[in-house]
Structure formats: C-alpha cells, structure tokens
Amino acid sequence: MAPMVLKTSFKGLFFMTSCTLITLKVTFFFISSIHSTSKLVIHDHDGHHFDLKPAVDDDRSAEIYNRHISTQRQYEDVVRILHEEQPSTSTHVDGLRPGDGRDSDGSSPEVTGNPPWQGGGGQLPNLVKTTTTVVHDGGQPSARSSTPPKGKVLTDNEVYHDKDIFKENYNQMNKSLKIYIYPHEKTDPFANVLLPDTRGSPGGNYASESYFKISLSRSHFITQNPSEADLFFLPFSIASMRHDKRIGTGGIKNFIKDYISTISHKYPFWNRTGGADHFYVACHSIGRTAMDKAPEVRINAIQVVCSSSYFLQGYNAHKDASIPQIWPRPGAPPTRHPSKREMLAFYAGAMNSRVRESLVRTWINDTEIGVHQNRLKTPYSDSLLGSKFCIHAKGFEVNTARVGDAIYYGCVPVILADHYDLPFTDILDWSRFSVIVSTEDIQFLKRILKGIVDTDEYMKLQKNVLKVQKHFQWNKKPVDFDTFYMVMYELWLRRSSIRIHLLNE
C-alpha cells in the first residue's frame, strides 16, 4: 500500500509543478503583451488626431510593431559600432540633470531601457542605417541621433505628419473654437499683469508670451458668452510679474495661488472641471515652478510653455503644449542659396550647461564647425546665413530662441537638447527640416552632418526649412498658419471632447 501512496504523491507533485510552470508562462506572455501594446497605444495617442484620423487595423498594427522590433536591432548595432570606433576618451555628456546644466551630481538624464522612439511625436519611427549614423522618422528628440530616412523621399508637402488631416482640422478649428478670457478692467491694480500690452511691438526672448495675448484679444476666437466656450484663458503674464516690483520673482507663486482662488470663488467655470478646460501661456523658464502653490493648475490646466521638457515633472506632453521661443524680427526672412553657405555648422552662446561645454570642448579647433563660447564680434546674422546647419544646444533649459533664429535665416536646425518637446510636434515632422542629435553623440556630430551634406538630403532639409518659416513667425495682425494660429490649433487638439454645461443653463 505504501508504494501506491508514494507513486500517487509523485504524480500529484508533478501535476502541480506543471500547472505552476504553465501559469508562469501565461502570466509572462500576458505581461509582455501589455508592455508591447502600451507602446503602440501611447504613440497612437501622441498624434492627437482624435477627430479625423482613421483607426489602424490589427494586421497593420502587427506589421508596424514587427518592423520596429527589427529596426531597433539595426539601430543598436550601428550606435554600438560608432561608439566602438572612438578612442576611450569619449566626450559623452554625463552628470547632467535636465533643466539645470550646473548640477554635477553624476546622474544622467537619459532614461535607460526605453526604445529610442519612446517620446512621442505622433509617428512611429522608421529606422535606417547610413554610413555615419542612425536616423529615424519622428518629430521628437530621442535617446539617439536622427535625420530623415532615405527610404522615405522628402517632398515639399511632407513637413507635416499628415497634411490633409491638418488642413481639415485647421478649418474646423477656425470655424468652431471659442475661448473665454477672464475679464479685467484697465483700472485693475494689476492690469499690467492681466491685460495685453498694446502700446508697442513686443521684443526680446520672451516676446511669444506677449504676442499671444495681443493676438488672442483681437481674434475671432474670443467669446463673451462663457457657456459656449471650449476653453478659458488665464491671462496672467509670468514675464510681467517678474518686472513688477510689487510681485517680483519671489512673489509669482503666491500671486497665481491668490488669482486661482479669486476666480474660483467669483466664477463657476473653474470649479466645474477643476481647471481642465483652462490654459495659460508662459515663455520664461520660471513659469515651470510658478505653479508650485497652485498644483491644480499644473496638474489639470493646459500649460502652453516654451520650456517644454517632457522629462521634467510638471509637464505632460499629452495635456500641455510647446510654444516656440521667437525673437521677433521685422520684415521678410533673408535668403541665401545653400551653395553660398560655406560653414558646415555654427554655434555661439554662454557656457551654462555641460552640453554646451562638451560641444565647445569637442569642436573648438575645428575648421568646419564654428563654435564660440562668448558673444561674437561679427553680426550674429552673418554666421546664421553663412552656415548650412545652426546648432541649438541645451542651456539651463531645453529651449532657446536659437531654433527660431535658425529657421528665420534658412539654416537647418541641429537640436542638441534631449527630452525637448519640440513646438508644434503634433503637426510638424521635425525630421523633415531639422537634425536631432543625442547629447551622447556630440563626438559624432561632424560625421553626422557631413553624411547628410554628401547626399541630397541636406538640400531637401533646407528647402523644407523655408516651408515652415511661416509657422515660426509672429505678426502684428495674425496671418493664417503663423505662430498664433499654430498655437490655437494645439489648443484645439487639447480641448475637452465633452461640453460641461452649467446647471442653470
């Protein structure tokens, strides 16, 4: 009898072990499936074409996903080869903390373990290998370098992710979008902070904030009837508060906290959504911490900001929007034929980040890449017009007016700012008119850029820079598709799809 019992026990133990292994395999497969699918869902959402974009069928989704699994391997192989070719004295930029180039705690801002396309842009990447670098199709900075893929021929119309969808949505936005601005009188003690300054043309690095307020106040998007409004504008100006001695930099957080408290008691609009259908605009980097005492604004409201780093806490690329930092220049942009642009690349600026320090240290003695760590003695515009590529290197923040400068002067922007949620990336395909290079790959910069020039890709990039100039231009009176209208389109994409009515309507 004892042998029978022992045999039965072994059978039971074997059965239980087999079931456990099967359960673990099913669980692992389920978790892996969720992980893979989540990436597809995230990137589908990043496009923000909610109204008109057709759904992708299951077969197409599987085809896209499988293709990117193989191209990811190609990408890793080429990057590994590039780094292995270099001597051990690498110029890798380490010890950086996003948003503050002065820190030196040894931590790296790179998010390890994620595929290079994770970061959005509304497009899944199309990785291909070239002789100098790895390139991918996407509108966002990635963990590595990017240039336009050769497998996809550039044309004038392809500066957009989807031109037809953009135009159709744009027309609908122009007809239907309504915005309510909280009213304030000229006699208000803080009218200088809350009302647009129409006494002259805004200037300087933070002019985008002022231009937007002026343009919105004069536009057909404004409604005096809050019940028909899609969005509510919080009209305080971060830049104006900085210069108001009654507020100053140290008083901005308290001012905003008090302002939100006031409108939430005086009006019913904030309370019905917790501010989710409200937005504000700020170009100065101090706006990133201005909401610390009003977390409901940071968490719920739409933040339209220049310092749009999707790696930093407080900015959500799905909810918030990036506005370009543009130094206004009167008149039409100057032109110069690409053949007359003799310098390969150009950069000049203060050494306020390790990215910039690494850039200058690596290329200071190069004859084809002109980098300067101080102000130029010659006109800045001469260098922008005389270079094929103009480098935007991250400083204290990911953004500066250099990207707008490059586009204005017809110079192909080179983005050296990891995690930068580039302006209008829901609409524009930045890989069609710029080159995005990881800060890790500064040592390969010349090879990357010369590889582009040696093909016909540079001419296509430069031609597309001219195509997007109208989107990076402020006008005294807004013009279709200029910066104002592009920001309005970004807001239209982020409006609530559910209209919440007041109880007494």
C-alpha positions as CSV (number, residue, x, y, z in Angstrom):
1,M,0.0,0.0,0.0
2,A,2.8,2.4,0.8
3,P,4.4,2.2,-2.7
4,M,1.0,3.2,-4.2
5,V,0.7,6.2,-1.9
6,L,4.2,7.3,-2.8
7,K,3.5,6.9,-6.5
8,T,0.3,8.9,-6.3
9,S,2.1,11.7,-4.4
10,F,4.8,12.0,-7.1
11,K,2.0,12.2,-9.7
12,G,0.3,15.0,-7.7
13,L,3.6,16.8,-7.2
14,F,4.4,16.6,-11.0
15,F,0.9,17.8,-11.9
16,M,1.1,20.8,-9.5
17,T,4.6,21.7,-10.8
18,S,3.4,21.5,-14.4
19,C,0.4,23.8,-13.7
20,T,2.6,26.3,-11.9
21,L,5.0,26.4,-14.9
22,I,2.1,26.9,-17.4
23,T,0.7,29.6,-15.2
24,L,4.0,31.4,-15.1
25,K,4.4,31.2,-18.9
26,V,0.9,32.6,-19.5
27,T,1.5,35.4,-17.0
28,F,4.8,36.3,-18.6
29,F,3.3,36.3,-22.0
30,F,0.4,38.4,-20.8
31,I,2.7,41.0,-19.2
32,S,4.9,41.1,-22.3
33,S,1.9,41.7,-24.5
34,I,0.7,44.5,-22.3
35,H,4.1,46.1,-22.4
36,S,4.3,45.9,-26.2
37,T,0.8,47.0,-26.8
38,S,1.1,50.0,-24.5
39,K,3.8,51.5,-26.7
40,L,1.6,51.3,-29.7
41,V,-1.3,52.9,-27.8
42,I,0.9,55.7,-26.5
43,H,2.3,56.5,-29.9
44,D,-1.1,56.4,-31.5
45,H,-2.3,58.9,-28.9
46,D,0.6,61.2,-29.3
47,G,-0.6,62.2,-32.8
48,H,-3.6,63.9,-31.3
49,H,-5.6,63.5,-34.5
50,F,-8.6,62.5,-32.4
51,D,-11.4,63.6,-34.8
52,L,-10.5,62.5,-38.2
53,K,-7.6,60.1,-38.1
54,P,-8.7,56.6,-39.2
55,A,-8.0,53.7,-36.9
56,V,-5.2,51.3,-37.7
57,D,-6.4,47.7,-38.1
58,D,-4.9,44.8,-36.2
59,D,-2.9,43.4,-39.1
60,R,-1.4,46.8,-39.8
61,S,-0.5,47.3,-36.1
62,A,1.2,43.9,-36.0
63,E,3.1,44.8,-39.2
64,I,4.3,48.1,-37.8
65,Y,5.3,46.6,-34.4
66,N,7.3,43.8,-36.0
67,R,9.1,46.1,-38.4
68,H,10.2,48.3,-35.5
69,I,11.5,45.3,-33.5
70,S,13.9,44.6,-36.3
71,T,14.9,48.2,-37.0
72,Q,15.5,48.7,-33.3
73,R,18.2,46.0,-33.5
74,Q,19.7,47.7,-36.5
75,Y,19.8,50.9,-34.6
76,E,21.5,49.4,-31.6
77,D,24.1,47.7,-33.8
78,V,25.1,50.9,-35.6
79,V,25.3,53.0,-32.5
80,R,27.4,50.3,-30.9
81,I,29.8,50.3,-33.9
82,L,30.0,54.1,-33.8
83,H,31.0,54.2,-30.2
84,E,33.4,51.3,-30.5
85,E,35.2,53.2,-33.3
86,Q,36.1,56.0,-30.9
87,P,39.0,56.1,-28.5
88,S,38.4,55.7,-24.8
89,T,38.5,59.5,-24.2
90,S,34.8,59.9,-25.0
91,T,33.1,63.3,-24.9
92,H,29.9,61.7,-23.5
93,V,28.0,64.3,-21.6
94,D,27.3,62.8,-18.2
95,G,26.4,64.2,-14.9
96,L,23.5,66.2,-16.3
97,R,20.2,66.9,-14.7
98,P,17.5,68.1,-17.1
99,G,16.7,71.7,-16.6
100,D,19.9,72.7,-14.8
101,G,23.2,72.3,-16.6
102,R,25.0,73.5,-13.5
103,D,24.4,70.3,-11.5
104,S,27.2,67.8,-11.2
105,D,25.8,65.0,-9.1
106,G,26.9,62.3,-11.5
107,S,23.3,61.4,-12.6
108,S,22.4,61.1,-16.2
109,P,19.2,62.5,-17.7
110,E,18.9,59.6,-20.1
111,V,16.0,57.2,-19.4
112,T,17.6,53.8,-19.9
113,G,15.8,50.7,-21.1
114,N,13.4,52.5,-23.4
115,P,13.4,52.2,-27.2
116,P,14.6,55.4,-29.0
117,W,11.2,56.2,-30.4
118,Q,9.6,56.4,-27.0
119,G,8.8,60.1,-26.5
120,G,6.0,60.6,-29.0
121,G,5.7,62.9,-31.9
122,G,2.7,61.1,-33.2
123,Q,4.7,58.9,-35.6
124,L,6.3,55.5,-35.1
125,P,9.9,55.7,-36.2
126,N,11.4,54.2,-39.4
127,L,15.0,53.4,-38.5
128,V,17.5,53.0,-41.3
129,K,21.3,52.7,-41.3
130,T,23.7,55.2,-43.0
131,T,27.4,55.2,-43.2
132,T,27.7,57.8,-40.4
133,T,24.8,57.5,-38.0
134,V,21.4,56.1,-37.3
135,V,18.4,58.0,-38.4
136,H,14.8,57.8,-37.6
137,D,11.5,59.3,-38.7
138,G,9.8,61.1,-35.8
139,G,9.1,64.6,-34.5
140,Q,10.6,64.2,-31.0
141,P,14.1,64.1,-29.6
142,S,15.1,60.5,-28.9
143,A,17.8,58.7,-26.9
144,R,19.9,58.8,-30.1
145,S,20.5,60.9,-33.2
146,S,18.1,61.3,-36.1
147,T,18.0,62.5,-39.6
148,P,15.4,62.0,-42.4
149,P,15.3,58.3,-43.5
150,K,16.4,57.7,-47.1
151,G,13.7,55.2,-47.6
152,K,11.1,58.0,-47.5
153,V,11.7,60.6,-50.1
154,L,11.2,64.2,-48.9
155,T,8.9,66.4,-50.7
156,D,7.6,69.9,-50.1
157,N,4.4,68.6,-48.7
158,E,5.9,66.3,-46.1
159,V,6.8,68.8,-43.4
160,Y,3.5,67.7,-41.8
161,H,2.7,64.3,-40.3
162,D,-0.5,64.4,-42.3
163,K,-1.2,67.5,-44.4
164,D,-4.8,66.6,-45.3
165,I,-5.8,65.9,-41.7
166,F,-4.1,69.1,-40.5
167,K,-5.9,71.2,-43.1
168,E,-9.3,69.7,-42.4
169,N,-8.8,70.0,-38.7
170,Y,-7.5,73.5,-39.1
171,N,-10.5,74.7,-41.0
172,Q,-12.8,73.1,-38.4
173,M,-10.8,74.8,-35.6
174,N,-11.1,78.2,-37.3
175,K,-14.9,77.9,-37.5
176,S,-15.7,76.4,-34.1
177,L,-13.1,77.1,-31.4
178,K,-14.3,79.6,-28.8
179,I,-12.3,81.0,-25.9
180,Y,-13.4,83.0,-22.9
181,I,-10.9,85.4,-21.3
182,Y,-11.5,86.2,-17.7
183,P,-12.4,90.0,-17.8
184,H,-10.3,92.7,-16.1
185,E,-10.6,96.4,-16.2
186,K,-7.8,98.9,-17.0
187,T,-8.3,100.2,-13.5
188,D,-7.4,96.9,-12.0
189,P,-4.3,97.3,-9.7
190,F,-2.5,94.5,-11.7
191,A,-3.8,95.5,-15.2
192,N,-0.2,95.4,-16.4
193,V,0.0,91.7,-15.5
194,L,-3.5,90.7,-16.6
195,L,-4.2,92.7,-19.8
196,P,-2.3,92.6,-23.1
197,D,0.2,95.4,-23.6
198,T,-0.7,97.0,-26.9
199,R,1.5,100.1,-26.6
200,G,4.2,98.7,-28.9
201,S,5.6,95.6,-30.5
202,P,6.9,93.0,-28.0
203,G,10.6,92.2,-28.2
204,G,13.2,90.1,-26.6
205,N,13.5,86.4,-25.7
206,Y,10.1,86.1,-24.1
207,A,8.1,88.0,-26.8
208,S,6.0,85.0,-27.6
209,E,4.0,85.3,-24.4
210,S,3.1,89.0,-25.1
211,Y,2.4,88.4,-28.8
212,F,0.0,85.6,-28.0
213,K,-2.0,87.7,-25.5
214,I,-2.3,90.6,-28.0
215,S,-3.3,88.3,-30.9
216,L,-5.8,86.4,-28.9
217,S,-7.5,89.5,-27.6
218,R,-8.1,90.7,-31.2
219,S,-9.0,87.4,-32.7
220,H,-12.4,85.9,-33.8
221,F,-11.9,83.1,-31.3
222,I,-13.0,85.2,-28.4
223,T,-16.5,84.8,-27.0
224,Q,-18.2,86.9,-24.4
225,N,-20.6,84.1,-23.7
226,P,-18.8,81.6,-21.4
227,S,-21.5,78.9,-21.9
228,E,-20.2,78.4,-25.5
229,A,-16.5,78.5,-24.6
230,D,-14.4,75.4,-25.3
231,L,-11.5,76.8,-23.3
232,F,-10.9,79.5,-20.6
233,F,-7.8,81.7,-20.7
234,L,-5.9,82.6,-17.5
235,P,-4.4,85.9,-18.7
236,F,-1.7,86.4,-16.1
237,S,1.8,87.1,-17.5
238,I,4.8,85.4,-15.9
239,A,7.2,87.8,-17.7
240,S,5.3,90.9,-16.5
241,M,5.2,89.7,-12.9
242,R,9.0,89.4,-12.9
243,H,9.3,93.1,-13.6
244,D,6.6,94.3,-11.3
245,K,8.2,95.3,-8.0
246,R,5.1,94.5,-6.1
247,I,5.4,90.9,-7.1
248,G,8.9,90.1,-8.4
249,T,10.3,86.6,-8.9
250,G,9.7,85.6,-5.3
251,G,6.0,86.6,-5.3
252,I,4.8,84.9,-8.5
253,K,3.7,81.6,-6.8
254,N,1.6,83.5,-4.3
255,F,0.1,85.7,-6.9
256,I,-1.1,82.8,-9.0
257,K,-2.4,81.0,-5.9
258,D,-4.5,84.0,-5.0
259,Y,-5.6,84.5,-8.6
260,I,-7.0,81.0,-8.9
261,S,-8.7,81.3,-5.5
262,T,-10.3,84.6,-6.6
263,I,-11.7,83.3,-10.0
264,S,-12.9,80.0,-8.4
265,H,-15.0,82.0,-5.9
266,K,-16.1,84.7,-8.3
267,Y,-16.9,82.5,-11.3
268,P,-18.3,78.9,-11.6
269,F,-16.2,77.9,-14.6
270,W,-13.0,76.7,-12.8
271,N,-14.9,74.5,-10.3
272,R,-16.9,72.5,-12.8
273,T,-13.8,70.9,-14.3
274,G,-11.1,71.6,-11.7
275,G,-9.5,73.8,-14.3
276,A,-9.1,71.1,-17.0
277,D,-10.6,73.4,-19.7
278,H,-8.4,76.3,-18.7
279,F,-5.0,77.3,-20.0
280,Y,-2.2,79.8,-19.6
281,V,0.8,80.8,-21.7
282,A,4.4,81.3,-20.3
283,C,7.7,81.6,-22.1
284,H,10.1,82.4,-19.3
285,S,11.6,79.3,-17.7
286,I,10.4,80.5,-14.2
287,G,6.9,79.5,-15.3
288,R,7.9,75.9,-14.8
289,T,7.9,76.4,-11.0
290,A,5.3,79.2,-10.9
291,M,2.5,76.8,-10.1
292,D,4.1,75.2,-7.1
293,K,1.5,76.8,-4.7
294,A,-1.4,76.1,-7.2
295,P,-0.8,72.5,-8.1
296,E,-4.3,72.2,-9.5
297,V,-3.2,74.5,-12.3
298,R,-0.1,72.4,-13.1
299,I,-2.0,69.1,-12.9
300,N,-5.3,70.0,-14.6
301,A,-4.9,73.1,-16.7
302,I,-3.2,73.2,-20.2
303,Q,0.2,74.7,-19.9
304,V,1.4,76.4,-23.1
305,V,5.1,76.9,-22.4
306,C,8.5,77.4,-24.0
307,S,10.4,75.3,-21.5
308,S,8.7,72.1,-22.6
309,S,10.8,69.2,-21.4
310,Y,8.8,66.0,-21.2
311,F,11.4,64.5,-18.8
312,L,10.8,67.0,-16.1
313,Q,8.0,66.8,-13.5
314,G,5.1,69.1,-14.2
315,Y,5.0,69.0,-18.0
316,N,2.8,66.4,-19.7
317,A,3.1,66.4,-23.5
318,H,-0.3,64.9,-23.9
319,K,-2.0,67.6,-21.9
320,D,0.4,70.6,-22.3
321,A,1.7,72.2,-25.4
322,S,5.1,73.7,-26.5
323,I,5.3,77.2,-27.9
324,P,8.3,78.4,-29.8
325,Q,10.6,81.0,-28.2
326,I,11.0,83.5,-31.0
327,W,12.9,86.7,-31.1
328,P,10.8,88.9,-33.3
329,R,12.4,90.4,-36.4
330,P,10.6,92.7,-38.8
331,G,10.3,92.1,-42.5
332,A,10.6,89.0,-44.6
333,P,13.3,86.5,-43.8
334,P,16.6,86.9,-45.7
335,T,17.6,84.3,-48.2
336,R,20.9,82.8,-49.2
337,H,21.4,79.9,-51.6
338,P,22.7,76.7,-49.9
339,S,25.8,76.8,-52.2
340,K,26.8,80.1,-50.6
341,R,26.6,78.7,-47.1
342,E,30.3,77.7,-46.7
343,M,30.5,76.8,-43.0
344,L,29.2,73.4,-42.1
345,A,27.7,74.3,-38.7
346,F,27.6,77.2,-36.3
347,Y,27.0,77.8,-32.6
348,A,27.6,80.7,-30.2
349,G,26.3,81.1,-26.7
350,A,27.1,81.2,-22.9
351,M,28.6,78.1,-21.3
352,N,25.7,77.5,-18.9
353,S,25.3,73.7,-19.3
354,R,27.5,70.7,-19.7
355,V,26.0,70.1,-23.1
356,R,27.4,73.4,-24.3
357,E,30.7,72.9,-22.6
358,S,31.1,69.5,-24.3
359,L,30.1,70.9,-27.7
360,V,32.7,73.7,-27.5
361,R,35.4,71.5,-25.9
362,T,35.0,68.9,-28.7
363,W,34.8,71.2,-31.7
364,I,36.6,74.5,-30.7
365,N,39.5,73.9,-33.0
366,D,37.6,72.6,-36.0
367,T,37.6,74.5,-39.2
368,E,34.2,73.3,-40.5
369,I,32.2,73.5,-37.3
370,G,32.4,77.0,-35.8
371,V,31.6,77.0,-32.1
372,H,32.0,80.1,-29.8
373,Q,31.7,80.3,-26.0
374,N,31.2,84.0,-26.0
375,R,29.4,86.7,-27.9
376,L,30.5,87.2,-31.5
377,K,32.3,90.3,-32.6
378,T,30.7,90.0,-36.0
379,P,27.0,90.2,-36.6
380,Y,25.1,87.0,-35.5
381,S,23.1,87.0,-38.6
382,D,26.2,86.7,-40.8
383,S,27.0,83.3,-39.2
384,L,23.4,82.1,-39.4
385,L,23.3,83.0,-43.1
386,G,26.7,81.5,-43.8
387,S,26.2,78.1,-42.2
388,K,24.4,75.0,-43.5
389,F,23.5,73.9,-40.0
390,C,22.8,76.0,-36.9
391,I,23.2,74.3,-33.6
392,H,20.8,74.6,-30.7
393,A,22.5,73.3,-27.6
394,K,20.6,72.9,-24.3
395,G,21.4,75.5,-21.7
396,F,19.7,75.9,-18.3
397,E,16.5,74.7,-20.2
398,V,15.9,72.7,-23.3
399,N,14.7,75.8,-25.2
400,T,16.2,79.0,-26.5
401,A,15.4,81.4,-29.4
402,R,18.2,79.7,-31.4
403,V,15.8,77.3,-33.1
404,G,13.6,80.2,-34.3
405,D,16.7,82.1,-35.3
406,A,17.9,79.2,-37.4
407,I,14.6,78.8,-39.2
408,Y,14.3,82.6,-39.8
409,Y,17.7,82.6,-41.6
410,G,17.0,79.5,-43.6
411,C,19.6,77.4,-41.6
412,V,18.8,73.8,-40.8
413,P,18.5,73.5,-37.0
414,V,20.5,70.9,-35.2
415,I,18.8,70.0,-31.9
416,L,21.2,69.1,-29.1
417,A,18.6,69.0,-26.3
418,D,17.4,65.7,-25.1
419,H,13.8,65.4,-24.0
420,Y,12.7,68.6,-25.7
421,D,9.1,68.5,-26.7
422,L,9.6,70.5,-29.8
423,P,7.0,73.1,-30.8
424,F,4.1,72.0,-32.9
425,T,5.3,68.4,-32.9
426,D,1.7,67.3,-33.2
427,I,1.6,68.9,-36.6
428,L,5.1,69.2,-38.0
429,D,7.5,66.3,-38.7
430,W,10.7,67.8,-37.3
431,S,12.9,65.1,-39.0
432,R,11.9,66.7,-42.3
433,F,13.6,70.1,-41.6
434,S,16.0,69.6,-38.7
435,V,18.6,67.1,-37.4
436,I,18.1,65.8,-33.9
437,V,21.3,64.6,-32.2
438,S,21.6,63.0,-28.8
439,T,23.9,64.8,-26.4
440,E,25.7,61.5,-26.1
441,D,26.7,61.8,-29.8
442,I,28.4,65.2,-29.8
443,Q,31.6,63.5,-30.8
444,F,30.0,62.2,-33.9
445,L,28.4,65.5,-34.9
446,K,30.7,66.2,-37.8
447,R,30.3,62.8,-39.3
448,I,26.5,63.0,-39.0
449,L,26.3,66.4,-40.7
450,K,28.8,65.7,-43.4
451,G,27.0,62.4,-44.2
452,I,23.8,64.5,-44.8
453,V,25.6,67.0,-47.0
454,D,27.2,64.3,-49.0
455,T,23.8,63.1,-50.1
456,D,20.8,65.1,-51.4
457,E,19.2,65.1,-48.0
458,Y,20.6,68.5,-47.0
459,M,19.0,70.3,-49.9
460,K,15.7,68.8,-49.0
461,L,16.0,69.7,-45.4
462,Q,17.0,73.3,-46.2
463,K,14.1,73.6,-48.7
464,N,11.7,72.4,-46.0
465,V,13.1,74.9,-43.5
466,L,11.8,77.6,-45.9
467,K,8.5,75.9,-46.0
468,V,8.0,76.0,-42.2
469,Q,9.2,79.6,-41.7
470,K,5.6,80.9,-41.8
471,H,4.8,78.7,-38.7
472,F,7.6,80.4,-36.7
473,Q,6.6,84.0,-37.3
474,W,4.6,86.4,-35.1
475,N,2.7,89.1,-36.9
476,K,1.1,92.3,-35.5
477,K,-2.1,91.1,-37.1
478,P,-2.2,87.3,-37.1
479,V,-1.8,85.6,-40.5
480,D,-3.2,82.1,-41.3
481,F,-0.7,79.4,-40.3
482,D,1.6,81.7,-38.4
483,T,2.7,81.0,-34.8
484,F,-0.5,82.3,-33.3
485,Y,-2.7,80.1,-35.4
486,M,-0.4,77.1,-34.8
487,V,-0.8,77.6,-31.0
488,M,-4.5,77.9,-31.4
489,Y,-4.5,74.6,-33.3
490,E,-2.6,72.9,-30.5
491,L,-5.2,74.2,-28.0
492,W,-8.0,73.0,-30.3
493,L,-6.4,69.5,-30.2
494,R,-6.4,69.6,-26.4
495,R,-9.9,70.9,-25.9
496,S,-12.3,68.7,-24.0
497,S,-14.5,66.4,-26.1
498,I,-17.3,66.7,-23.6
499,R,-19.0,70.1,-23.1
500,I,-19.9,70.6,-19.4
501,H,-22.9,72.9,-19.0
502,L,-23.8,75.0,-16.0
503,L,-26.8,73.7,-14.0
504,N,-28.7,76.9,-14.6
505,E,-28.3,76.9,-18.4
